[in-house]
Amino acid sequence: MTIAELGPNMSLDEMRKEAKSRLEEASAIEQRHTNPGAEPLTGAELEQVKRLLLEVDGLHERIGAAEEVAGLAEKTQQLLDHYSKPLLPAQPGQGQANRRRLTPGEHFVRSAAYLTAKNNGLLTNALNRLEFGVPLPEGTSLLEWKATLASTGASGGGSLVPTDVRSTVVDMLLPQVNVLSLIPRLATESDAIEYIQQTGQTLNAGWVAEATGSAMTGTDGRKPESALVYANVTAYVRTVAGWLPVTNRLLNDSRAMPGIVNTQLLGDLEQKVEQGVLSGDGTGENLRGIIGAPNVQTFARGTFNEVDALFHARTLCRTGSQLAPNAVVMHPADYEQVRLLRENAASATLGQYLMGPPNTLGVPTVFGLPVVEIQNIAVNTVIVGNFTQGCAIFDREQAAIRVGLINDQLIRNQQTILAEERLTFVIWRAPAFCTITAY
């Protein structure tokens, strides 16, 4: 096939392959005439080598031009990535230490796809059939973004405008701990994670005396045996997604969209992931959560009071897994019982609150463990565990925001915003967790 027959739309890889094949063909012809005793290269074969090398020269020029275009495109993308880093400049009156990452919603409204559609008026014209996707940069995954989303007060677009707060008292209040903020996140390129889970442990190390006598029977001088039991476990990647219909006018409002993406779409997905991590039953497309998972320790509160039961669960985690627990997860109604316990509850005169005075600042703790108050766990069920070493979340695909039309939205001046992510949850060491029932 000649250069003219190759056509102008060949890819860079295709042109490189064509050039290589011609060079190999020319080299094979030349090799036949360079061996000792071989005839010199003349006639038709010489003309064929000249033609092949001439075609390689033509391909080389086209390859150089294509590589230059590719290099410019790569440089453009690198600069775009550089200037799209999730950082905002410090606000007036604030130091560099207060620089913050962009929220996923802010990434969405600053993306090239959204700005192109907005600036070209595609979001205001009901006759336009619009569909585009915005993958979020590394570090802005649904589970990685931990900022407090507090712009949900009064109705109207004004409530989504950030207030310039200068009080140092606000800086003293620590953000509320979230279950997902305790769990490490790992990346995967597979649809399933196969791992080894420790399901049993018998440690019998002890002091051993020298054997007396020559008998090789009995326990005289015998060292104790320990045993570990492992099982192969497979956790399949699941898709968590949600969509929201919005009007074209609202989609065109770049001030309102970050709040909608963060608090409505991504907030909803975060809740579903948290539910799955804690209590998913593993059936269908559900995650296999901690509660009810095989080999997770559990006991009923029984005669323990609320505080004693928490310390007993802490002890079970340490002795059962050799890992120190780092958090307590409970429903707000259960934490209310713990927080309002008084020193002299059985007497006529109540004493101080066991968990400290009502004006105590910071993350609530019990026996040094942070308390995570969430409504994604059932009342009367509490989890104590090591969420850092005992489990992990694997991300198959980073979060993505997509916009498109469904049903008759074209004639209703509406669009659909979709958020989704693919992930799975694994429990490395089940005894690192203990659930308290009938709390």
PyMOL commands that set and color helices and strands:
alter all, ss='L'
color gray80, all
select helices_A, chain A and resi 3-6+12-32+43-82+96-98+104-110+112-119+157-160+168-172+179-182+248-251+257-279+306-321+332-339+409-412+430-432
alter helices_A, ss='H'
color red, helices_A
select strands_A, chain A and resi 132-135+185-187+192-202+227-236+238-247+297-300+327-330+365-366+369-373+382-385+391-404+414-427+433-437
alter strands_A, ss='S'
color yellow, strands_A
deselect
rebuild
show_as cartoon
